[in-house]
Amino acid sequence: MTTSNAPTAVSDRSAPARPLLEVAGVTMRFGGLTAVNNVSLTVGEGEIIGLIGPNGAGKTTFFNCLTGLYVPTEGKVAYKGTVLPPKPHLVTQAGIARTFQNIRLFANMTVLENVLVGRHSRTREGLFAAILRGPSYHRAEAESRERAMELLAFTGLAEKADHLARNLPYGEQRKLEIARALASDPGLLLLDEPTAGMNPQETRAAEELVFAIRDRGVSILVIEHDMRFIFNLCDRTAVLVQGQKIVEGDRETVQNDERVITAYLGAPLEGAAEGTTAAPEDTQ
Ligand SMILES: Nc1ncnc2c1ncn2[C@@H]1O[C@H](COP(=O)(O)OP(=O)(O)OP(=O)(O)O)[C@@H](O)[C@H]1O
């Protein structure tokens, strides 16, 4: 147990977290390639869970199966006890938001407008209200702007609200992606390599931001190659190698697992599908 006020992972909590996301036996095949092979994973309320693995291990494909971008060949994804339909907008409405490995912002829109786009799924006003622009439309619009500005303040971007997204430095574009994802008021946030391209200082700031998001009651599942980031943050970490989850546990369990060490050193995984190899540079 830590005695400082610094944020910490919550693995030392005594009560087990209530399940929020329950993934059961998800498999994703592309023709002859099994990118994700019978993977099960649970994310509990208030947890930060890591997903690591060498290049091509199937991490992003797994995220795409959770968020309805791909329809899994087999398996089920349930959120708060309800099986999710494989449609991205319904998954967002259910309470799951995500960021992408390759930043997907509207480059020629302002920072604020990008967050307002993310707010769209939470706005109840329909087409008629938008055309008529009655009082309820104006009220909803004002609320959305207020919430968007609050999220920009939370992510440290409030002063850049009127800047074009394309003019932000790279680290701030990643933050904006997170602000936009949070605009849908998710219960679970999926982050796909949130520190890619960041310098060490930005990476430490990203750690603080992830803890702060968790402290707002949002659970997190995060893909990362930066092991320090993962082990600083996560209550548990699952390791994917060639589509299979080979181990899941705390830092010690993962770091001491022979199969993980072997996978990161580039030796073939016994019994795994052919066609993908581990990349030694992922140990960075
Ligand atoms: N749409 C697709 N069609 C065919 N194959 C695909 C498709 N998407 C992913 N793959 C393949 O599935 C495997 C897993 O890829 P994926 O991008 O999920 O891995 P990853 O663990 O996220 O890798 P990285 O760390 O490099 O991002 C790879 O062999 C990839 O080429």
The ligand as an ORCA input file, in Angstrom:
! r2SCAN-3c Opt
* xyz 0 1
  N      -9.196     -6.202    -42.050
  C      -8.248     -7.132    -42.031
  N      -8.152     -8.039    -43.036
  C      -7.200     -8.986    -43.023
  N      -6.281     -9.126    -42.066
  C      -6.314     -8.250    -41.047
  C      -7.291     -7.210    -40.977
  N      -7.081     -6.489    -39.834
  C      -6.028     -7.056    -39.235
  N      -5.561     -8.107    -39.962
  C      -4.451     -8.968    -39.598
  O      -4.702     -9.460    -38.294
  C      -3.481     -9.586    -37.557
  C      -3.606     -8.788    -36.281
  O      -3.527     -7.388    -36.580
  P      -3.784     -6.257    -35.511
  O      -3.660     -4.944    -36.202
  O      -5.023     -6.544    -34.789
  O      -2.549     -6.476    -34.535
  P      -2.012     -5.531    -33.367
  O      -1.681     -6.427    -32.225
  O      -2.974     -4.435    -33.124
  O      -0.678     -4.971    -34.015
  P       0.087     -3.558    -33.783
  O       0.673     -3.605    -32.411
  O       1.133     -3.578    -34.844
  O      -0.924     -2.483    -33.978
  C      -2.372     -9.091    -38.483
  O      -1.785    -10.228    -39.106
  C      -3.112     -8.239    -39.494
  O      -2.435     -8.200    -40.728
*
